[in-house]
Each structure stands twice: as C-alpha cells, then as structure tokens.
Amino acid sequence: MRKIDDILNTVRMLEEGNLDVRTVTMGINIDECHNPDIAKSSLAVYKKIYSYAKDLVSLCDRLTTKYGLPIVNKRLAVSPASRLLEGHKPVAALPIARALDRAAADVNVDLIGGWTALVQRGMTGGEEILIRSLPEVLSQTQRLCSSINIGSTKAGINVDAVRLVSEMILQTAEATRARDGFGCAKLVIFTNIPENNPFMAGAFLGSGEESCVINVGVSGPGVVKRAVETLVKSHARVTLDEIAEVVKHTAFRVTRTGELIGREVAATLKVSFGVVDLSLAPTPKVGDSVGEIYQAMGIAKIGAPGTTAAVALLNDAVKKGGIFASSSVGGLSGAFIPVMEDHALAEAAANGWLTVEKLEAMTAVCSVGLDMIALPGDTSPATLSGLILDEAAIGVFNNKTTAVRVIPVPGKKAGDFVDFGGLFGSSRITQVACPDGSQAFVEHGGHIPAPINSLRN
C-alpha cells in the first residue's frame, strides 16, 4: 500500500504538468541466437524476443489504468546485433533486421533498439556489415532503431568509422527520400554510449547487463516547467539557486514514480529491474517542452547568451534530484535538446536564434548532443563527419556522453520545412554556418588518440 500511496500522491502533486512514464524498455540479450545458418539465427531471435516480451504491453496498459499514470511508450532493446553478423556475408543483415522488426510488431511495442555496433577502437567484420547495411535496413523496417558508438574517453575517436557512418547517413536519407530522409531519425551516432539507456534511438543491452532487464524512462519537462513558473510567480525576486532547488525536488518526485512503476513491471514479469532514466525528453506538444523550461527561467529567446548556462543548471539539478531519489538512476538522466521534437526549440531554430553552432555549445553541458536536426539534402560527407567529430571530441575530452542524430533531407535546402509527425516532430531545415573547409582534416582518417585523462586507473 505504501508504494501505491507514493505513486498516487506524486500524481496528485504533478497532475497538471503532463507527467508520464515516457518509456518502459525491456532489454533482452540475443547473443545466444548466433548461428552459421542465418535463417535459424533469425528464427531464434524472433522466438526469444517473443517469449520474453509477449506480455509487456498488456501489463503496461494495466498499470496505466491502475495508477492513472500514462506509460506512453513500450519498447525493446537487444544486445548489439552486430555480434550475430560475425562470420556472415552482408546478405545476412536484412533477415536479422526483419526478424527483430517482426518480433517488435508482434509483441506490439513501439520501437526496438539494438541494431548497434561498438567501433570506438576498430571494426570487426560483423560491425562493418551492420554499418554498411544501414540504408537498406532502416528503409525496409518500421520499428528498428540503430546506434553506432564511434568514440570513448578510454579509446579515443575512430575517424575511419566516422567517415563510413557519414556516408551511410547520406545513403539512408536517400533510401528514404519519399519520407524526407526519415530513416536517419532512427539512427544515432554516440560517444561514450550508455549501456542501459531506455530512450531511442540509442537503446541497446550492454555486455554487463543481465539476460533480461527492465529500464524505465520518466520524462517530465512539463512538470519542471510548471514548478519553475510557480516559483517565479510566487516570489518578487527569485535567485538561480532557488530555481535549481525546485528543479531538484521535482526531479526527486518524478524519479520515485518511475522507479516504483519499473519495479512493479519487472516483478510481475519475473525479470530484473535495471535503472530509471530521468531524462527531460520533450514531445512536440505545447506544455511538454524542455525549451519552455528555459523560457520559464528567463531565457526569452532560446539561443541568446546565457542559454548554455541555463542548460547546465537544469541538467545538473535533474541529476542531483534523481540520485537522491534512487540508487538505480542510470541511462542519460538529464536534459535533451532534440530540435524537431520540441516545439520551443524548433521555433527558436526557425527564428535563427538557435544555430547548429550554439546547439553544439549547449551539448557540452546537456545529456546528449546534436539531436533531431534537419539539414540540407546536399550536406557533404565531410561536413557530417566534421559535426560528428566535434561532438565526439566534446564527449571524449570531457568524459561525457555525446551523440549526433541529424537528418539530411533529400531535395530540400535551408529554410524549407519538414514534418515527420507524431513524436518525431517538425522544424525548418538548418544550415551549418561554415559547411566547407574540413575535408582535408577528415580525409586523414585514422584515430584521434584518447586524452590523458583516460589514464585514471
């Protein structure tokens, strides 16, 4: 009863702020499904996923009814699929991808992550097959998401992998031209990728995890916005210290809600509970925006001087509140800045206040990186590689997670409008301020060595 009361009390306190459990993500290890016969491997993948996940959605729906708290997305994340491709030829990729996609459809989850390769030091045969398969796989599946880790603080940055991935991004955009390059929205390029992230497109099950685990993502940008607005309106003069404190206390309550829901899902399904990820992940809906939190803090035009400091304050306060609430906080747990998925950020970008370069500065202190940014269709591979390398450098040298999820929209130019609908949102296409001039640097290839702070043994 105490757990039920905790949830209901929290919902009552936060009911006007669009509080929800953004995702319950089941992680499943599929390594044992490797087989020299790709047909047998694909069937084993399907059967294992179905056996573990067949009751996930119905359980989440029952808990939504029980507690009156929406569980918006139900998702799966598998161990890196590149391991199943070792020893195979490139033709093996699509059957495995289709098996994953079909399993996700048949258990009725929204998305499945794990078309993943970890290539921060170098590429195995299976990892290269997976990366080269991206245009075909992401254009011929509906629910499958992909993540590629090209750098880490311990390993440095694999520039050759960055160059290959950049080519595949452009080919994926072209393969999904009829949908404005939408395939790229299901692909994210990471540095220091977390192994227990429940959010897409970067979710996968890491090597150190159990065979099956439940990770929960609780997102409350509307809740935090309302808390900040209430504080500002109720006091003649509010300091940034006080704003940080109210964000921290709000994050605490939201984290408690997520953990209690996640543990009940795990206990009912008789699998392990992993982490709760309190990432302020917005949706395009007004009132559910991270950008609106910055506006409530006093940043009237997102992108103006002071925006990066506001991001830092918010990100840190969210993490502090989450850590105090639970010993099982993980994933990314901070503030996302996905331009297309946040109406306030998209509006700021359309007005020219929020540029790619300003977003890059903000990524030094937020939870992820350059996220859901529409680029002109004629963006060059060298420019994409440069963007990825810049983000990777921020992550590697600051020992934090960074990522790039950009969508070159075929046939469109800066200022044109693109709309993917639903959670993926819409925005004007953004131009990189200096799109040329890095080609010679990128073409050196090789590896950017790990920084001295990697030697922390």
C-alpha positions as CSV (number, residue, x, y, z in Angstrom):
1,M,0.0,0.0,0.0
2,R,2.8,2.4,0.8
3,K,4.2,2.2,-2.8
4,I,0.7,2.8,-4.2
5,D,0.2,5.8,-1.9
6,D,3.6,7.2,-3.0
7,I,2.6,7.0,-6.7
8,L,-0.9,8.4,-6.2
9,N,0.4,11.3,-4.0
10,T,3.1,12.2,-6.6
11,V,0.5,12.1,-9.4
12,R,-1.8,14.4,-7.5
13,M,1.0,16.9,-6.9
14,L,2.1,16.9,-10.5
15,E,-1.1,16.1,-12.4
16,E,-1.2,19.4,-14.3
17,G,2.3,19.1,-15.7
18,N,1.9,16.3,-18.3
19,L,3.8,13.8,-16.1
20,D,4.1,10.4,-17.7
21,V,6.3,7.4,-17.8
22,R,7.8,8.1,-21.2
23,T,9.0,4.5,-21.8
24,V,9.3,1.1,-20.3
25,T,12.1,-0.6,-22.2
26,M,12.8,-4.3,-21.9
27,G,16.4,-5.3,-22.6
28,I,17.0,-8.8,-24.0
29,N,20.3,-10.5,-24.7
30,I,20.2,-12.2,-28.1
31,D,23.9,-13.3,-28.3
32,E,23.0,-17.0,-27.9
33,C,21.0,-16.7,-31.2
34,H,24.1,-16.6,-33.3
35,N,24.1,-19.5,-35.8
36,P,26.0,-20.2,-39.0
37,D,22.6,-20.7,-40.7
38,I,21.2,-17.2,-40.9
39,A,17.6,-18.5,-41.2
40,K,18.0,-20.4,-37.9
41,S,19.6,-17.4,-36.3
42,S,16.7,-15.1,-37.4
43,L,14.1,-17.6,-36.1
44,A,15.9,-17.9,-32.8
45,V,16.0,-14.1,-32.4
46,Y,12.2,-13.9,-33.1
47,K,11.4,-16.7,-30.6
48,K,13.5,-15.3,-27.8
49,I,12.1,-11.8,-28.1
50,Y,8.5,-13.0,-28.3
51,S,8.9,-15.3,-25.3
52,Y,10.2,-12.5,-23.1
53,A,8.2,-9.6,-24.3
54,K,4.7,-11.0,-25.2
55,D,3.1,-9.7,-22.1
56,L,5.0,-6.4,-21.7
57,V,2.4,-4.1,-23.5
58,S,-0.7,-5.6,-21.8
59,L,1.0,-5.2,-18.4
60,C,1.9,-1.6,-19.0
61,D,-1.6,-0.9,-20.2
62,R,-3.0,-2.4,-16.9
63,L,-0.6,-0.3,-14.8
64,T,-1.7,2.8,-16.7
65,T,-5.3,2.0,-15.7
66,K,-4.3,1.1,-12.2
67,Y,-2.4,4.2,-11.3
68,G,-3.8,6.7,-13.8
69,L,-0.3,7.5,-15.0
70,P,0.3,7.1,-18.7
71,I,3.0,4.8,-19.9
72,V,3.4,6.4,-23.2
73,N,5.9,4.0,-25.0
74,K,6.7,0.3,-24.6
75,R,10.0,-0.6,-26.2
76,L,12.6,-3.3,-26.6
77,A,16.4,-3.1,-26.7
78,V,18.6,-6.1,-27.6
79,S,22.3,-6.8,-27.3
80,P,24.3,-5.5,-30.3
81,A,23.0,-7.2,-33.4
82,S,26.5,-6.9,-35.0
83,R,27.5,-10.0,-32.9
84,L,25.0,-12.1,-34.8
85,L,26.6,-11.0,-38.1
86,E,30.1,-12.2,-37.3
87,G,31.2,-14.8,-39.8
88,H,28.4,-13.9,-42.2
89,K,28.3,-12.1,-45.5
90,P,26.5,-8.8,-46.0
91,V,23.3,-10.5,-47.2
92,A,22.7,-11.8,-43.7
93,A,21.9,-8.3,-42.3
94,L,18.4,-7.8,-43.7
95,P,17.0,-11.2,-42.5
96,I,18.2,-10.5,-38.9
97,A,16.8,-6.9,-39.1
98,R,13.5,-8.1,-40.3
99,A,13.3,-10.7,-37.6
100,L,13.8,-8.0,-35.0
101,D,11.3,-5.8,-36.6
102,R,8.7,-8.5,-36.9
103,A,9.1,-9.5,-33.3
104,A,8.6,-5.9,-32.2
105,A,5.5,-5.7,-34.3
106,D,4.1,-9.0,-33.0
107,V,4.5,-8.0,-29.3
108,N,3.1,-4.6,-30.2
109,V,6.0,-2.4,-28.9
110,D,6.6,1.0,-30.4
111,L,10.3,0.7,-31.3
112,I,13.2,-1.8,-30.9
113,G,16.8,-0.7,-30.4
114,G,20.0,-2.7,-30.7
115,W,21.0,-2.5,-34.4
116,T,24.2,-1.5,-32.8
117,A,27.9,-1.5,-33.4
118,L,30.6,-0.5,-30.9
119,V,33.5,0.6,-33.1
120,Q,35.4,3.1,-30.9
121,R,38.7,1.2,-31.4
122,G,38.1,-0.6,-34.7
123,M,35.6,-2.6,-36.7
124,T,35.1,-6.3,-36.8
125,G,33.6,-8.0,-39.9
126,G,30.1,-8.1,-38.3
127,E,30.3,-4.5,-37.2
128,E,31.3,-3.3,-40.7
129,I,28.4,-5.3,-42.2
130,L,26.0,-3.8,-39.8
131,I,27.1,-0.2,-40.6
132,R,27.1,-0.7,-44.3
133,S,23.6,-2.3,-44.1
134,L,22.0,0.9,-42.5
135,P,20.5,2.3,-45.7
136,E,18.8,-0.9,-46.6
137,V,17.8,-1.9,-43.1
138,L,16.4,1.4,-42.0
139,S,14.5,1.9,-45.2
140,Q,12.9,-1.6,-45.1
141,T,12.0,-1.9,-41.4
142,Q,9.5,0.1,-39.4
143,R,10.4,-0.1,-35.7
144,L,14.1,-0.9,-35.7
145,C,16.5,1.7,-34.4
146,S,20.3,1.9,-34.7
147,S,23.2,3.3,-32.7
148,I,26.9,3.3,-33.5
149,N,29.5,4.2,-30.9
150,I,32.5,5.8,-32.6
151,G,34.4,7.1,-29.6
152,S,35.1,6.9,-25.9
153,T,37.2,8.6,-23.3
154,K,39.2,5.3,-22.9
155,A,39.6,4.6,-26.7
156,G,39.6,8.0,-28.4
157,I,37.8,8.5,-31.7
158,N,37.7,6.1,-34.7
159,V,37.8,8.6,-37.6
160,D,37.6,5.9,-40.2
161,A,34.3,4.7,-38.6
162,V,33.1,8.3,-38.6
163,R,33.8,8.7,-42.3
164,L,31.9,5.4,-43.1
165,V,29.0,6.3,-40.9
166,S,28.7,9.7,-42.6
167,E,28.4,8.1,-46.0
168,M,25.7,5.7,-44.6
169,I,23.7,8.6,-43.1
170,L,23.5,10.2,-46.6
171,Q,22.7,6.9,-48.2
172,T,20.0,6.2,-45.6
173,A,18.5,9.7,-46.3
174,E,18.4,8.9,-50.0
175,A,16.9,5.4,-49.4
176,T,14.1,7.1,-47.5
177,R,13.8,10.1,-49.8
178,A,10.0,9.6,-50.2
179,R,9.7,10.2,-46.4
180,D,12.1,13.2,-46.4
181,G,15.1,11.1,-45.2
182,F,13.1,9.7,-42.1
183,G,15.4,6.7,-41.8
184,C,18.1,8.9,-40.3
185,A,15.7,9.8,-37.4
186,K,16.2,6.1,-36.3
187,L,20.0,6.4,-36.3
188,V,22.2,8.0,-33.7
189,I,26.0,8.2,-33.5
190,F,27.3,8.1,-30.0
191,T,30.5,8.8,-28.0
192,N,30.6,7.1,-24.6
193,I,27.4,5.3,-25.3
194,P,25.5,4.3,-22.1
195,E,24.6,0.6,-21.9
196,N,21.3,1.0,-20.0
197,N,19.6,3.9,-21.9
198,P,15.9,3.2,-22.3
199,F,15.4,6.0,-24.9
200,M,15.5,5.7,-28.6
201,A,17.2,5.6,-31.0
202,G,20.2,4.8,-28.7
203,A,18.8,1.9,-26.6
204,F,20.6,-1.4,-26.5
205,L,21.5,-4.0,-23.9
206,G,25.1,-3.7,-22.8
207,S,27.6,-6.5,-22.1
208,G,27.5,-6.1,-18.3
209,E,23.7,-6.5,-18.1
210,E,21.6,-9.5,-17.2
211,S,19.8,-11.6,-19.8
212,C,16.6,-9.6,-19.5
213,V,16.1,-6.3,-17.6
214,I,13.5,-3.6,-17.4
215,N,14.8,0.0,-17.7
216,V,12.4,3.0,-17.3
217,G,12.5,6.5,-18.7
218,V,10.4,9.0,-16.9
219,S,10.2,12.4,-18.6
220,G,8.6,15.5,-17.0
221,P,9.5,18.7,-18.8
222,G,6.0,20.0,-18.3
223,V,6.2,19.2,-14.6
224,V,9.5,21.0,-14.2
225,K,8.3,24.0,-16.3
226,R,5.2,24.3,-14.1
227,A,7.3,24.1,-10.9
228,V,9.7,26.9,-12.1
229,E,6.8,29.1,-13.3
230,T,5.0,28.7,-9.9
231,L,8.2,29.6,-8.1
232,V,8.9,32.7,-10.2
233,K,5.3,34.0,-10.0
234,S,5.1,33.5,-6.2
235,H,8.3,35.5,-5.3
236,A,9.2,39.0,-6.3
237,R,12.8,38.1,-6.7
238,V,13.9,34.5,-7.3
239,T,17.6,33.5,-7.5
240,L,19.0,30.9,-9.7
241,D,19.9,28.9,-6.6
242,E,16.2,28.7,-5.8
243,I,15.3,27.7,-9.3
244,A,17.9,24.9,-9.1
245,E,16.5,23.7,-5.8
246,V,12.9,23.5,-7.1
247,V,14.1,21.6,-10.2
248,K,16.0,19.2,-7.9
249,H,12.9,18.5,-5.7
250,T,10.7,18.0,-8.7
251,A,13.2,15.6,-10.3
252,F,13.2,13.6,-7.0
253,R,9.4,13.1,-7.1
254,V,9.4,12.1,-10.7
255,T,12.3,9.7,-10.3
256,R,10.5,7.9,-7.4
257,T,7.4,7.5,-9.6
258,G,9.4,5.9,-12.4
259,E,11.3,3.5,-10.1
260,L,8.1,2.3,-8.5
261,I,6.4,1.6,-11.8
262,G,9.6,0.0,-13.2
263,R,10.0,-2.3,-10.3
264,E,6.4,-3.5,-10.5
265,V,6.8,-4.3,-14.2
266,A,9.9,-6.2,-13.5
267,A,8.5,-8.1,-10.6
268,T,5.3,-9.1,-12.4
269,L,7.3,-10.3,-15.5
270,K,9.8,-12.0,-13.2
271,V,12.8,-10.3,-14.7
272,S,15.4,-7.9,-13.2
273,F,14.9,-4.2,-12.7
274,G,17.7,-2.1,-14.1
275,V,17.6,1.7,-13.9
276,V,15.3,4.7,-14.1
277,D,16.5,7.3,-16.5
278,L,15.1,10.8,-15.7
279,S,15.8,12.5,-18.9
280,L,13.7,15.5,-19.7
281,A,12.7,14.3,-23.2
282,P,10.2,16.6,-24.8
283,T,7.4,15.9,-27.3
284,P,6.2,18.4,-29.9
285,K,3.2,19.1,-27.7
286,V,2.9,22.6,-26.2
287,G,3.5,22.3,-22.5
288,D,5.8,19.3,-22.8
289,S,8.9,21.2,-23.9
290,V,12.4,21.5,-22.5
291,G,12.7,24.8,-24.3
292,E,9.8,26.2,-22.3
293,I,11.7,25.4,-19.1
294,Y,14.5,27.8,-20.3
295,Q,11.9,30.4,-21.1
296,A,10.4,30.0,-17.6
297,M,13.9,30.6,-16.2
298,G,14.1,33.9,-18.1
299,I,15.7,33.0,-21.4
300,A,13.2,34.8,-23.6
301,K,14.9,33.8,-26.9
302,I,16.4,30.3,-26.7
303,G,19.9,30.6,-28.1
304,A,20.6,34.0,-26.6
305,P,23.7,34.5,-24.4
306,G,23.0,32.6,-21.1
307,T,21.2,29.7,-22.8
308,T,24.2,27.3,-22.2
309,A,24.3,28.3,-18.5
310,A,20.6,27.6,-18.2
311,V,21.1,24.2,-19.8
312,A,23.9,23.4,-17.3
313,L,21.8,24.5,-14.3
314,L,18.8,22.3,-15.4
315,N,20.9,19.3,-16.3
316,D,22.8,19.3,-13.0
317,A,19.7,19.8,-10.9
318,V,17.9,17.0,-12.6
319,K,20.8,14.6,-11.9
320,K,21.0,15.7,-8.3
321,G,17.3,15.1,-7.7
322,G,17.4,11.7,-9.4
323,I,20.4,10.5,-7.5
324,F,18.9,11.5,-4.2
325,A,15.7,9.6,-5.1
326,S,17.1,6.3,-6.1
327,S,20.3,4.2,-6.2
328,S,19.2,2.9,-9.6
329,V,19.4,6.0,-11.7
330,G,21.2,5.4,-15.0
331,G,21.0,5.9,-18.7
332,L,21.4,9.6,-19.6
333,S,19.3,11.3,-16.9
334,G,19.4,15.0,-17.7
335,A,18.0,17.4,-20.3
336,F,17.6,16.5,-24.0
337,I,17.6,19.2,-26.7
338,P,16.1,17.4,-29.8
339,V,15.1,20.3,-32.0
340,M,12.4,18.7,-34.1
341,E,10.8,17.0,-31.1
342,D,10.5,20.2,-29.1
343,H,8.2,23.0,-30.4
344,A,10.0,25.8,-28.5
345,L,13.5,24.7,-29.7
346,A,12.1,24.3,-33.3
347,E,10.7,27.8,-33.2
348,A,13.9,29.2,-31.9
349,A,15.8,27.5,-34.7
350,A,13.3,28.8,-37.3
351,N,13.8,32.3,-36.0
352,G,17.6,32.0,-36.3
353,W,18.3,32.3,-32.6
354,L,19.3,28.7,-32.2
355,T,22.0,27.7,-34.6
356,V,23.9,24.4,-35.0
357,E,26.9,26.1,-33.5
358,K,25.0,27.3,-30.5
359,L,23.5,23.8,-30.1
360,E,27.0,22.4,-30.1
361,A,28.0,24.6,-27.2
362,M,24.9,23.5,-25.3
363,T,25.8,19.9,-25.8
364,A,28.9,20.4,-23.7
365,V,26.6,20.6,-20.6
366,C,23.4,18.7,-21.7
367,S,22.7,15.0,-21.6
368,V,23.2,14.1,-25.3
369,G,24.2,16.1,-28.3
370,L,23.1,17.4,-31.7
371,D,19.7,15.7,-31.7
372,M,17.0,15.6,-34.4
373,I,18.3,18.4,-36.5
374,A,17.2,18.6,-40.1
375,L,20.0,19.6,-42.6
376,P,20.0,20.4,-46.3
377,G,20.0,17.4,-48.5
378,D,23.2,18.4,-50.2
379,T,25.2,18.4,-47.0
380,S,28.6,16.7,-47.8
381,P,30.0,13.6,-46.1
382,A,32.9,15.7,-44.9
383,T,30.6,18.2,-43.2
384,L,28.7,15.4,-41.5
385,S,32.0,13.8,-40.4
386,G,33.1,17.1,-39.0
387,L,29.9,17.6,-37.0
388,I,30.3,14.0,-35.6
389,L,34.0,14.6,-34.8
390,D,33.3,17.9,-33.0
391,E,30.6,16.2,-30.8
392,A,32.8,13.2,-30.2
393,A,35.6,15.5,-29.1
394,I,33.3,17.2,-26.5
395,G,32.4,13.8,-25.2
396,V,35.8,12.2,-25.2
397,F,37.7,15.1,-23.7
398,N,35.0,15.8,-21.1
399,N,34.3,12.2,-20.2
400,K,30.6,12.5,-21.0
401,T,28.1,11.1,-23.4
402,T,27.5,13.0,-26.7
403,A,25.6,12.0,-29.8
404,V,24.6,13.1,-33.2
405,R,21.2,12.4,-34.8
406,V,20.9,14.6,-37.9
407,I,18.6,14.2,-40.9
408,P,19.9,15.4,-44.3
409,V,16.6,16.0,-46.2
410,P,16.9,15.0,-49.8
411,G,16.0,17.7,-52.3
412,K,15.5,20.4,-49.7
413,K,17.5,23.4,-48.6
414,A,18.0,25.6,-45.5
415,G,14.7,27.3,-44.6
416,D,12.5,24.6,-46.1
417,F,10.0,22.9,-43.7
418,V,10.0,19.2,-42.9
419,D,7.4,17.4,-40.8
420,F,7.7,13.8,-39.6
421,G,4.6,13.9,-37.5
422,G,3.9,12.3,-34.1
423,L,6.8,12.1,-31.6
424,F,9.4,13.0,-34.2
425,G,8.0,16.5,-34.8
426,S,8.8,19.1,-37.4
427,S,11.1,22.1,-38.0
428,R,12.8,24.3,-40.5
429,I,15.9,22.9,-42.1
430,T,19.0,24.4,-40.5
431,Q,22.2,25.4,-42.3
432,V,25.7,24.8,-40.8
433,A,27.3,28.2,-40.6
434,C,30.5,27.1,-42.3
435,P,29.7,23.9,-44.3
436,D,33.0,23.6,-46.1
437,G,36.7,23.6,-45.1
438,S,37.2,20.5,-43.1
439,Q,37.5,17.9,-45.8
440,A,41.3,17.6,-45.7
441,F,41.3,17.1,-42.0
442,V,38.6,14.4,-42.2
443,E,40.3,12.6,-45.0
444,H,43.4,11.9,-42.9
445,G,41.3,9.2,-41.3
446,G,42.9,7.0,-38.7
447,H,42.3,7.6,-35.0
448,I,42.2,10.5,-32.6
449,P,44.0,9.2,-29.5
450,A,42.4,9.0,-26.1
451,P,43.1,12.0,-23.9
452,I,45.5,11.9,-20.9
453,N,42.5,11.9,-18.6
454,S,41.7,8.4,-19.9
455,L,44.5,7.1,-17.7
456,R,42.6,7.1,-14.4
457,N,43.4,3.6,-13.2
